[in-house]
Structure formats: C-alpha cells, structure tokens
Amino acid sequence: MSIFNETNRKKVTLLFFDILVLNLAYFLALYFRFDLNFSEIPREYLFAFKKYTLINTIISIFIYSRFKMYKMILEYASYTELINITWASILSFISHITLMTSLVEKMPFSYYLFGFMIQYVLTVSSRFAKRMLIYMSYKQKKDNEKYKKAIIIGAGSAGQTLKRDINNSNKNEQTNVLVTGFIDDDRSKTNQYIGGTKVLGNRDSIKDIVSKEGIDLILVAIPSAPEEDKRQILRICNDTGCEVKVLPGIYQMVSGKITMSTMKDVQIED
C-alpha cells in the first residue's frame, strides 16, 4: 500500500509541476518578448494568454499522458524518456500555435518560440533531476574508502541489469560497491556510455584499467559467452589481484534474477 501511495504522490507532484510550467512558460515568453516590462505587454495579448490557459493545460496534459510521462521511473530516465518528452513537447507546441491562432488571438511568433523553449527545458529538468542527483551522489561516494570500486565485464543485458541492481542497493546503503565502468569486447562500444556508465575498453585493457582506476572488484557478467572466452577473461582478471565474482550460469539471465547477491566467488573449476 505504501508503494502505491508513493507512486501516486510522485505522479501528482509531476502533474502539478507540469501545470505550473505550462502556464509560467508562456507568461514568461510574453514577458521576455516585451523586454521584461510587464506594462508594455498589450492587453489583448494578456487577455488571449489568460483565455487559452485552461485549454493549453488540458490538451498538453493529455498529450503528456499519451506519451506515458507520468509512468516514468525517474531514477532510470534515459534516451527513450527524452525522446518521449521531446515529441510530447513538440505536439503541445503545435497544438498551442494552431488553437491559439484559430480560436483566440494571433500572437507574435517569439511568444510561441520562447514559450516552447522554456516549457521544454523545465519539463526535461523535472524528469532528469533525480537522475542527476543520484549521479552527483555517486561522484561523492567515489572517493569514500568504504566503497569498493568495481568494473563489470560485459556491457550486455546481464551487465546492465547487474549495474541497475547495484545502483538500487546503493540508494538504500545495502551494498558497498560503486561501478566505475564496463569492459566489453565489442570495440564499437568503447568510450560510449550505457546508462551513464562508460565502456572503458575490452579484455586486453583490463589490467591497465584496474591499475589506472584503482579497481577493487571485478564482476563478470557474460553468461552467454563461449566457455573458452570466459576462462581466458577469468585468467586475466585473476592476474590483477582483484576480488573477482561471476554469474553462476545463463539461467539467471533467462529468469531475470541478476543481482549482486547472485554473484559468486571464482572457484578453481571456473
């Protein structure tokens, strides 16, 4: 029940924030259009703004809802969520121009342009603020000696799921692991970011990365890799002197049970 209430509280908070932004954005647009001088704004423009406020709010909130903007998990806001916000904001912008012009008053184009820019920036900020706070918290923890610095071998679905589990555990202080980056043999991923975490290199870079980043723990999350590749990678990892943990088998990936608790220490048979 508490989870349900918390979820609805977040939705209502976002809804009220969006209503505020939708109306504030276009008022500020008028304010900026007339050189930050309220008395210079023509009365017909102020009247048109007030008259269209309710229509704009209802239509924009409907569009936002269609793009699932109140069902986003803000901790994991990413490229997909950004695309949805962008399209929703564009459709809101188009509807504003069309309906304001045809039903109420023809406004200066700068009114629409400034309004859209302010609306878009504030809407994106509201969805990504929590993610940024988590990232900043991660940066602060990075130099804390009680946390083990880790790299994940494998930037595929298993590695990404493991990274998310560690992030969630860190929020509740359930683990003392901070993921510094991924290692993956797909060279096209090198220096790219997956969920805000950089792919630092391939298996040939493991020893250098461990030394450069001060890594304490290596998590091997490549359940579908050929056995010879796994053995070679584990040999490299063991030579680093770091603590090494590995997923026991591919069934974790199939069942979706990829968590820090499912990782096991490397045994001699591995």
Summary of the structure (lengths in Angstrom):
residues: 270
radius of gyration: 24.8
end to end distance: 44.1
largest distance: 81.0
contacts: 803
relative contact order: 0.09
helix: 63%
strand: 11%
